[in-house]
Amino acid sequence: MSIMEEVKAKVQAGKTKLVPGLVQEALDGGNKAEDILQVMVDAMGVVGDKFSAGEIFVPEMLIAAKAMAKGVEVLKPHMANDSASSLGTCIMGTVAGDLHDIGKNLVIMMIESAGFKMVDLGVDVPAQKFVDAIKENENVKLVAFSGLLTTTMPALKEAVQAVKASGLTGFKTIIGGAPVTQEYADEIGADGYAPDAGSAAMKAKELVA
Ligand code: B1M
């Protein structure tokens, strides 16, 4: 089994203690951080499919997520960084009712690399908390919302519309997450949508340019 296959297998199996060392070994072997990240994202895809098929349950999903998070910690210093200039502050959170944070954390990492100062509101964030964070932080140029569940898509709508209706100005909004589409972003009045963390960083720069 190649080291990349090993990383994928151990993330899938939720081997939290083994994954950081394997990720380091993959880096030492000359694999690009972006490629290692993709292998771990693929592993989570398999985990999701197994959950859908009833082969595994929530605890297994959770330990796989923890293993991936540990691997991402090792990768973080190796991800591309062009943050020479400051593009302003970006507030980000996963919307109310939703506890998924791996995607959010990757998006934060990439938008930060693109030159934003990030404020992470965490998961299960009520709409009003996004509004409060815009008031409490300086130079907010972007508010970013993540949602992973079809059942929390209405919470995305509520949060985007709350910041838009707040009377506060000077920032753009961006949404994303597995069930989200450009059509949905248009429907709820978000300024931008991105399908993954890399394109979220590019879209973020485009929105504030
Ligand atoms: Co959950 N879960 N989960 N889960 N979980 C999914 C999302 C699911 C697709 C699994 C499945 O059924 N196949 C399914 C949702 C189905 C649906 O609604 N259509 C699901 C379900 C049903 C649930 C529960 C309801 C299960 C239950 O309790 N019966 C429950 C809900 C809890 C809640 O939130 N209230 C639940 C719980 C959990 C855990 C807590 C166990 C755990 C999360 C742990 C954590 O995040 N710390 C978990 C996990 C791990 C998953 C899967 C397996 C993996 C998610 C993940 O981290 N993917 C997931 C299946 C899957 O995704 N295939 C699943 C890797 C990550 C890098 O991708 O998060 O998609 P992702 O992020 C991407 C893009 O979406 C995008 O960029 C990211 C990086 O490229 N992106 C943005 C995300 N936010 C963005 C914002 C942007 C732009 C792009 O702009 C601002």
py3Dmol code that shows the C-alpha trace and the ligand (Angstrom):
import py3Dmol

protein = """\
ATOM      1  CA  MET A   1       0.000   0.000   0.000  1.00  0.00           C
ATOM      2  CA  SER A   2       1.432   3.432  -0.923  1.00  0.00           C
ATOM      3  CA  ILE A   3       1.756   6.096   1.762  1.00  0.00           C
ATOM      4  CA  MET A   4      -1.152   8.042   0.205  1.00  0.00           C
ATOM      5  CA  GLU A   5      -3.348   4.923   0.283  1.00  0.00           C
ATOM      6  CA  GLU A   6      -2.266   4.437   3.878  1.00  0.00           C
ATOM      7  CA  VAL A   7      -3.294   8.010   4.811  1.00  0.00           C
ATOM      8  CA  LYS A   8      -6.686   7.476   3.179  1.00  0.00           C
ATOM      9  CA  ALA A   9      -7.242   4.115   4.886  1.00  0.00           C
ATOM     10  CA  LYS A  10      -6.268   5.403   8.330  1.00  0.00           C
ATOM     11  CA  VAL A  11      -8.464   8.515   8.076  1.00  0.00           C
ATOM     12  CA  GLN A  12     -11.359   6.288   7.036  1.00  0.00           C
ATOM     13  CA  ALA A  13     -10.675   4.023  10.002  1.00  0.00           C
ATOM     14  CA  GLY A  14     -10.399   6.998  12.381  1.00  0.00           C
ATOM     15  CA  LYS A  15      -6.850   6.232  13.482  1.00  0.00           C
ATOM     16  CA  THR A  16      -6.320   9.611  15.171  1.00  0.00           C
ATOM     17  CA  LYS A  17      -2.914   8.737  16.624  1.00  0.00           C
ATOM     18  CA  LEU A  18      -1.489   7.324  13.389  1.00  0.00           C
ATOM     19  CA  VAL A  19      -2.717   9.899  10.864  1.00  0.00           C
ATOM     20  CA  PRO A  20      -0.384  12.829  11.807  1.00  0.00           C
ATOM     21  CA  GLY A  21       2.718  10.645  11.454  1.00  0.00           C
ATOM     22  CA  LEU A  22       1.538   9.235   8.133  1.00  0.00           C
ATOM     23  CA  VAL A  23       0.757  12.710   6.798  1.00  0.00           C
ATOM     24  CA  GLN A  24       4.255  13.815   7.812  1.00  0.00           C
ATOM     25  CA  GLU A  25       5.697  10.740   6.098  1.00  0.00           C
ATOM     26  CA  ALA A  26       3.744  11.588   2.936  1.00  0.00           C
ATOM     27  CA  LEU A  27       5.107  15.152   3.035  1.00  0.00           C
ATOM     28  CA  ASP A  28       8.647  13.883   3.648  1.00  0.00           C
ATOM     29  CA  GLY A  29       8.200  11.582   0.670  1.00  0.00           C
ATOM     30  CA  GLY A  30       7.661  14.620  -1.574  1.00  0.00           C
ATOM     31  CA  ASN A  31       3.869  14.542  -1.852  1.00  0.00           C
ATOM     32  CA  LYS A  32       2.227  17.960  -2.169  1.00  0.00           C
ATOM     33  CA  ALA A  33       0.138  19.174   0.792  1.00  0.00           C
ATOM     34  CA  GLU A  34      -2.805  19.811  -1.560  1.00  0.00           C
ATOM     35  CA  ASP A  35      -2.666  16.208  -2.827  1.00  0.00           C
ATOM     36  CA  ILE A  36      -2.531  14.782   0.696  1.00  0.00           C
ATOM     37  CA  LEU A  37      -5.499  16.963   1.643  1.00  0.00           C
ATOM     38  CA  GLN A  38      -7.434  15.650  -1.356  1.00  0.00           C
ATOM     39  CA  VAL A  39      -6.755  12.061  -0.281  1.00  0.00           C
ATOM     40  CA  MET A  40      -8.202  12.848   3.159  1.00  0.00           C
ATOM     41  CA  VAL A  41     -11.244  14.583   1.630  1.00  0.00           C
ATOM     42  CA  ASP A  42     -11.746  11.458  -0.513  1.00  0.00           C
ATOM     43  CA  ALA A  43     -11.558   9.348   2.652  1.00  0.00           C
ATOM     44  CA  MET A  44     -14.375  11.400   4.193  1.00  0.00           C
ATOM     45  CA  GLY A  45     -16.389  10.849   1.007  1.00  0.00           C
ATOM     46  CA  VAL A  46     -16.051   7.088   1.486  1.00  0.00           C
ATOM     47  CA  VAL A  47     -17.029   7.490   5.155  1.00  0.00           C
ATOM     48  CA  GLY A  48     -20.157   9.407   4.087  1.00  0.00           C
ATOM     49  CA  ASP A  49     -21.063   6.734   1.535  1.00  0.00           C
ATOM     50  CA  LYS A  50     -20.650   3.991   4.152  1.00  0.00           C
ATOM     51  CA  PHE A  51     -22.849   5.963   6.545  1.00  0.00           C
ATOM     52  CA  SER A  52     -25.510   6.338   3.832  1.00  0.00           C
ATOM     53  CA  ALA A  53     -25.321   2.601   3.170  1.00  0.00           C
ATOM     54  CA  GLY A  54     -25.836   1.835   6.879  1.00  0.00           C
ATOM     55  CA  GLU A  55     -22.412   0.179   7.120  1.00  0.00           C
ATOM     56  CA  ILE A  56     -21.136   2.611   9.763  1.00  0.00           C
ATOM     57  CA  PHE A  57     -22.791   4.972  12.236  1.00  0.00           C
ATOM     58  CA  VAL A  58     -22.317   8.445  13.755  1.00  0.00           C
ATOM     59  CA  PRO A  59     -19.463   7.478  16.142  1.00  0.00           C
ATOM     60  CA  GLU A  60     -17.381   6.112  13.260  1.00  0.00           C
ATOM     61  CA  MET A  61     -18.036   9.297  11.254  1.00  0.00           C
ATOM     62  CA  LEU A  62     -16.940  11.331  14.245  1.00  0.00           C
ATOM     63  CA  ILE A  63     -13.637   9.520  14.797  1.00  0.00           C
ATOM     64  CA  ALA A  64     -12.843   9.708  11.081  1.00  0.00           C
ATOM     65  CA  ALA A  65     -13.478  13.469  11.280  1.00  0.00           C
ATOM     66  CA  LYS A  66     -11.140  13.727  14.278  1.00  0.00           C
ATOM     67  CA  ALA A  67      -8.431  11.779  12.453  1.00  0.00           C
ATOM     68  CA  MET A  68      -8.735  14.081   9.454  1.00  0.00           C
ATOM     69  CA  ALA A  69      -8.545  17.180  11.674  1.00  0.00           C
ATOM     70  CA  LYS A  70      -5.284  15.874  13.154  1.00  0.00           C
ATOM     71  CA  GLY A  71      -3.895  15.337   9.655  1.00  0.00           C
ATOM     72  CA  VAL A  72      -4.917  18.840   8.594  1.00  0.00           C
ATOM     73  CA  GLU A  73      -2.971  20.295  11.563  1.00  0.00           C
ATOM     74  CA  VAL A  74       0.202  18.766  10.122  1.00  0.00           C
ATOM     75  CA  LEU A  75      -0.572  20.081   6.633  1.00  0.00           C
ATOM     76  CA  LYS A  76      -1.483  23.626   7.616  1.00  0.00           C
ATOM     77  CA  PRO A  77       2.034  25.128   7.605  1.00  0.00           C
ATOM     78  CA  HIS A  78       2.627  23.568   4.182  1.00  0.00           C
ATOM     79  CA  MET A  79      -0.409  24.983   2.396  1.00  0.00           C
ATOM     80  CA  ALA A  80       0.064  27.764  -0.190  1.00  0.00           C
ATOM     81  CA  ASN A  81       0.141  31.198   1.386  1.00  0.00           C
ATOM     82  CA  ASP A  82      -0.013  34.514  -0.433  1.00  0.00           C
ATOM     83  CA  SER A  83      -1.090  36.652   2.497  1.00  0.00           C
ATOM     84  CA  ALA A  84       1.373  39.471   1.872  1.00  0.00           C
ATOM     85  CA  SER A  85      -1.409  42.050   1.813  1.00  0.00           C
ATOM     86  CA  SER A  86      -4.410  42.365   4.087  1.00  0.00           C
ATOM     87  CA  LEU A  87      -7.730  42.124   2.330  1.00  0.00           C
ATOM     88  CA  GLY A  88      -9.743  42.813   5.479  1.00  0.00           C
ATOM     89  CA  THR A  89     -11.563  40.694   8.026  1.00  0.00           C
ATOM     90  CA  CYS A  90     -13.651  37.652   7.161  1.00  0.00           C
ATOM     91  CA  ILE A  91     -16.206  36.328   9.644  1.00  0.00           C
ATOM     92  CA  MET A  92     -17.009  32.632   9.185  1.00  0.00           C
ATOM     93  CA  GLY A  93     -19.181  30.032  10.824  1.00  0.00           C
ATOM     94  CA  THR A  94     -21.269  26.921  10.266  1.00  0.00           C
ATOM     95  CA  VAL A  95     -24.930  27.865  10.449  1.00  0.00           C
ATOM     96  CA  ALA A  96     -27.445  27.085  13.197  1.00  0.00           C
ATOM     97  CA  GLY A  97     -28.291  23.427  13.721  1.00  0.00           C
ATOM     98  CA  ASP A  98     -25.197  22.220  11.894  1.00  0.00           C
ATOM     99  CA  LEU A  99     -22.155  20.733  13.669  1.00  0.00           C
ATOM    100  CA  HIS A 100     -19.935  19.947  10.674  1.00  0.00           C
ATOM    101  CA  ASP A 101     -16.675  21.866  10.853  1.00  0.00           C
ATOM    102  CA  ILE A 102     -13.982  20.168   8.782  1.00  0.00           C
ATOM    103  CA  GLY A 103     -15.018  21.908   5.565  1.00  0.00           C
ATOM    104  CA  LYS A 104     -15.396  25.213   7.397  1.00  0.00           C
ATOM    105  CA  ASN A 105     -11.928  24.856   8.877  1.00  0.00           C
ATOM    106  CA  LEU A 106     -10.416  24.137   5.462  1.00  0.00           C
ATOM    107  CA  VAL A 107     -12.194  27.134   3.961  1.00  0.00           C
ATOM    108  CA  ILE A 108     -10.883  29.285   6.829  1.00  0.00           C
ATOM    109  CA  MET A 109      -7.372  28.024   6.194  1.00  0.00           C
ATOM    110  CA  MET A 110      -7.570  28.844   2.480  1.00  0.00           C
ATOM    111  CA  ILE A 111      -9.254  32.260   2.824  1.00  0.00           C
ATOM    112  CA  GLU A 112      -6.689  33.152   5.484  1.00  0.00           C
ATOM    113  CA  SER A 113      -3.921  32.123   3.085  1.00  0.00           C
ATOM    114  CA  ALA A 114      -5.462  34.443   0.507  1.00  0.00           C
ATOM    115  CA  GLY A 115      -4.831  37.417   2.805  1.00  0.00           C
ATOM    116  CA  PHE A 116      -7.833  37.830   5.113  1.00  0.00           C
ATOM    117  CA  LYS A 117      -7.840  38.085   8.884  1.00  0.00           C
ATOM    118  CA  MET A 118     -10.236  35.316   9.950  1.00  0.00           C
ATOM    119  CA  VAL A 119     -12.766  35.339  12.777  1.00  0.00           C
ATOM    120  CA  ASP A 120     -14.075  31.807  13.374  1.00  0.00           C
ATOM    121  CA  LEU A 121     -17.498  31.716  15.034  1.00  0.00           C
ATOM    122  CA  GLY A 122     -17.474  27.921  15.210  1.00  0.00           C
ATOM    123  CA  VAL A 123     -20.448  25.658  14.533  1.00  0.00           C
ATOM    124  CA  ASP A 124     -24.193  25.907  15.174  1.00  0.00           C
ATOM    125  CA  VAL A 125     -24.030  29.689  14.843  1.00  0.00           C
ATOM    126  CA  PRO A 126     -27.346  31.546  15.107  1.00  0.00           C
ATOM    127  CA  ALA A 127     -27.996  34.246  12.477  1.00  0.00           C
ATOM    128  CA  GLN A 128     -27.800  37.054  15.038  1.00  0.00           C
ATOM    129  CA  LYS A 129     -24.290  36.003  16.057  1.00  0.00           C
ATOM    130  CA  PHE A 130     -23.042  36.734  12.522  1.00  0.00           C
ATOM    131  CA  VAL A 131     -24.610  40.198  12.746  1.00  0.00           C
ATOM    132  CA  ASP A 132     -23.037  40.810  16.183  1.00  0.00           C
ATOM    133  CA  ALA A 133     -19.619  39.715  14.905  1.00  0.00           C
ATOM    134  CA  ILE A 134     -19.764  42.233  12.048  1.00  0.00           C
ATOM    135  CA  LYS A 135     -20.420  44.974  14.617  1.00  0.00           C
ATOM    136  CA  GLU A 136     -17.707  43.746  17.000  1.00  0.00           C
ATOM    137  CA  ASN A 137     -14.881  43.421  14.473  1.00  0.00           C
ATOM    138  CA  GLU A 138     -13.060  46.034  12.419  1.00  0.00           C
ATOM    139  CA  ASN A 139     -12.852  46.225   8.657  1.00  0.00           C
ATOM    140  CA  VAL A 140     -15.197  43.292   7.932  1.00  0.00           C
ATOM    141  CA  LYS A 141     -15.145  42.741   4.181  1.00  0.00           C
ATOM    142  CA  LEU A 142     -16.570  39.247   3.942  1.00  0.00           C
ATOM    143  CA  VAL A 143     -19.024  37.048   5.844  1.00  0.00           C
ATOM    144  CA  ALA A 144     -18.768  33.351   5.023  1.00  0.00           C
ATOM    145  CA  PHE A 145     -21.353  30.700   5.857  1.00  0.00           C
ATOM    146  CA  SER A 146     -20.987  26.922   5.737  1.00  0.00           C
ATOM    147  CA  GLY A 147     -23.843  24.405   5.744  1.00  0.00           C
ATOM    148  CA  LEU A 148     -23.533  20.648   5.247  1.00  0.00           C
ATOM    149  CA  LEU A 149     -27.063  19.399   5.779  1.00  0.00           C
ATOM    150  CA  THR A 150     -30.064  19.773   3.522  1.00  0.00           C
ATOM    151  CA  THR A 151     -32.031  20.369   6.727  1.00  0.00           C
ATOM    152  CA  THR A 152     -29.876  23.401   7.619  1.00  0.00           C
ATOM    153  CA  MET A 153     -30.130  25.081   4.220  1.00  0.00           C
ATOM    154  CA  PRO A 154     -32.960  27.277   5.550  1.00  0.00           C
ATOM    155  CA  ALA A 155     -30.551  28.392   8.311  1.00  0.00           C
ATOM    156  CA  LEU A 156     -28.133  29.527   5.592  1.00  0.00           C
ATOM    157  CA  LYS A 157     -30.914  31.599   4.084  1.00  0.00           C
ATOM    158  CA  GLU A 158     -31.853  33.037   7.470  1.00  0.00           C
ATOM    159  CA  ALA A 159     -28.249  33.968   8.286  1.00  0.00           C
ATOM    160  CA  VAL A 160     -27.486  35.565   4.903  1.00  0.00           C
ATOM    161  CA  GLN A 161     -30.719  37.524   5.019  1.00  0.00           C
ATOM    162  CA  ALA A 162     -30.097  38.620   8.629  1.00  0.00           C
ATOM    163  CA  VAL A 163     -26.728  40.182   7.808  1.00  0.00           C
ATOM    164  CA  LYS A 164     -28.188  41.789   4.683  1.00  0.00           C
ATOM    165  CA  ALA A 165     -31.146  43.200   6.616  1.00  0.00           C
ATOM    166  CA  SER A 166     -28.959  44.430   9.506  1.00  0.00           C
ATOM    167  CA  GLY A 167     -28.312  47.819   7.899  1.00  0.00           C
ATOM    168  CA  LEU A 168     -24.566  47.159   8.202  1.00  0.00           C
ATOM    169  CA  THR A 169     -22.599  47.699   4.998  1.00  0.00           C
ATOM    170  CA  GLY A 170     -19.150  47.312   3.469  1.00  0.00           C
ATOM    171  CA  PHE A 171     -19.007  43.518   3.251  1.00  0.00           C
ATOM    172  CA  LYS A 172     -19.939  40.729   0.837  1.00  0.00           C
ATOM    173  CA  THR A 173     -21.410  37.322   1.664  1.00  0.00           C
ATOM    174  CA  ILE A 174     -20.305  33.892   0.467  1.00  0.00           C
ATOM    175  CA  ILE A 175     -21.864  30.488   1.106  1.00  0.00           C
ATOM    176  CA  GLY A 176     -20.869  26.895   0.525  1.00  0.00           C
ATOM    177  CA  GLY A 177     -21.141  23.318   1.689  1.00  0.00           C
ATOM    178  CA  ALA A 178     -22.035  19.999   0.106  1.00  0.00           C
ATOM    179  CA  PRO A 179     -25.757  20.625  -0.594  1.00  0.00           C
ATOM    180  CA  VAL A 180     -25.255  24.248  -1.681  1.00  0.00           C
ATOM    181  CA  THR A 181     -25.331  25.362  -5.327  1.00  0.00           C
ATOM    182  CA  GLN A 182     -24.874  28.605  -7.237  1.00  0.00           C
ATOM    183  CA  GLU A 183     -28.626  28.563  -7.878  1.00  0.00           C
ATOM    184  CA  TYR A 184     -29.314  28.405  -4.141  1.00  0.00           C
ATOM    185  CA  ALA A 185     -26.855  31.251  -3.501  1.00  0.00           C
ATOM    186  CA  ASP A 186     -28.683  33.352  -6.102  1.00  0.00           C
ATOM    187  CA  GLU A 187     -32.052  32.403  -4.643  1.00  0.00           C
ATOM    188  CA  ILE A 188     -31.157  33.534  -1.109  1.00  0.00           C
ATOM    189  CA  GLY A 189     -29.234  36.634  -2.199  1.00  0.00           C
ATOM    190  CA  ALA A 190     -25.687  35.578  -1.250  1.00  0.00           C
ATOM    191  CA  ASP A 191     -23.034  37.495  -3.199  1.00  0.00           C
ATOM    192  CA  GLY A 192     -20.920  34.438  -3.853  1.00  0.00           C
ATOM    193  CA  TYR A 193     -20.774  30.649  -3.820  1.00  0.00           C
ATOM    194  CA  ALA A 194     -17.850  28.268  -4.005  1.00  0.00           C
ATOM    195  CA  PRO A 195     -17.867  24.471  -4.194  1.00  0.00           C
ATOM    196  CA  ASP A 196     -14.605  23.878  -2.290  1.00  0.00           C
ATOM    197  CA  ALA A 197     -12.008  25.544  -0.108  1.00  0.00           C
ATOM    198  CA  GLY A 198      -9.613  26.463  -2.912  1.00  0.00           C
ATOM    199  CA  SER A 199     -12.280  28.138  -5.009  1.00  0.00           C
ATOM    200  CA  ALA A 200     -13.708  29.817  -1.877  1.00  0.00           C
ATOM    201  CA  ALA A 201     -10.364  31.618  -1.461  1.00  0.00           C
ATOM    202  CA  MET A 202     -10.371  32.723  -5.097  1.00  0.00           C
ATOM    203  CA  LYS A 203     -14.005  33.841  -4.899  1.00  0.00           C
ATOM    204  CA  ALA A 204     -13.296  35.711  -1.643  1.00  0.00           C
ATOM    205  CA  LYS A 205     -10.560  37.766  -3.321  1.00  0.00           C
ATOM    206  CA  GLU A 206     -12.781  38.406  -6.345  1.00  0.00           C
ATOM    207  CA  LEU A 207     -15.684  39.577  -4.167  1.00  0.00           C
ATOM    208  CA  VAL A 208     -13.669  42.189  -2.278  1.00  0.00           C
ATOM    209  CA  ALA A 209     -11.583  43.392  -5.256  1.00  0.00           C
TER     210      ALA A 209
END
"""
ligand_1 = """\
91
B1M
Co -22.555 14.206 8.992
N -23.626 14.160 7.369
N -24.193 14.155 10.072
N -21.375 14.095 10.495
N -21.185 13.887 7.752
C -22.916 14.277 6.083
C -22.813 15.747 5.652
C -23.823 13.387 5.140
C -23.718 13.806 3.649
C -23.476 11.907 5.336
C -24.308 10.989 4.490
O -25.443 10.738 4.817
N -23.775 10.508 3.400
C -25.234 13.619 5.775
C -26.016 14.822 5.244
C -27.141 14.419 4.333
C -27.865 15.622 3.867
O -28.309 16.439 4.608
N -27.975 15.706 2.558
C -24.895 13.771 7.230
C -25.796 13.545 8.299
C -27.147 13.017 7.908
C -25.468 13.786 9.644
C -26.362 13.614 10.864
C -27.798 14.131 10.696
C -26.312 12.118 11.242
C -27.200 11.728 12.385
O -27.045 12.194 13.487
N -28.113 10.837 12.081
C -25.592 14.419 11.946
C -26.018 15.885 11.985
C -25.377 16.624 13.123
C -25.572 18.123 12.998
O -24.815 18.763 12.305
N -26.601 18.651 13.629
C -24.193 14.303 11.428
C -23.067 14.314 12.253
C -21.776 14.181 11.806
C -20.587 14.073 12.746
C -20.671 15.022 13.940
C -20.507 12.637 13.234
C -19.384 14.335 11.778
C -18.915 15.819 11.716
C -17.704 16.055 12.610
C -17.081 17.389 12.316
O -17.290 18.037 11.293
N -16.290 17.793 13.266
C -20.025 14.023 10.416
C -19.272 13.785 9.241
C -17.787 13.605 9.425
C -19.880 13.699 7.955
C -19.227 13.354 6.604
C -18.946 11.856 6.610
C -17.956 14.093 6.264
C -18.074 15.625 6.297
C -16.724 16.194 6.019
O -16.036 16.620 6.926
N -16.300 16.106 4.745
C -20.359 13.782 5.591
C -20.361 12.956 4.308
C -19.623 13.632 3.186
O -19.301 14.797 3.223
N -19.436 12.908 2.130
C -21.542 13.862 6.458
C -14.964 16.552 4.326
C -14.968 18.052 4.113
C -13.599 18.516 3.641
O -15.905 18.335 3.103
O -17.486 19.443 4.718
O -18.157 19.022 2.287
P -17.125 19.342 3.294
O -16.482 20.759 2.927
C -16.055 21.076 1.617
C -17.146 21.689 0.728
O -18.458 21.354 1.135
C -16.847 23.135 0.734
O -15.441 23.210 0.911
C -15.038 22.175 1.805
C -13.606 21.809 1.533
O -13.357 21.597 0.176
N -17.415 24.020 1.724
C -17.500 25.360 1.433
C -17.867 23.841 2.976
N -18.253 24.998 3.513
C -18.021 25.955 2.594
C -18.210 27.328 2.637
C -17.853 28.078 1.496
C -17.364 27.469 0.351
C -17.168 26.103 0.310
O -17.978 29.394 1.426
C -18.184 30.115 2.599
"""
view = py3Dmol.view(width=600, height=400)
view.addModel(protein, "pdb")
view.setStyle({"model": 0}, {"cartoon": {"style": "trace"}})
view.addModel(ligand_1, "xyz")
view.setStyle({"model": 1}, {"stick": {}})
view.zoomTo()
view.show()
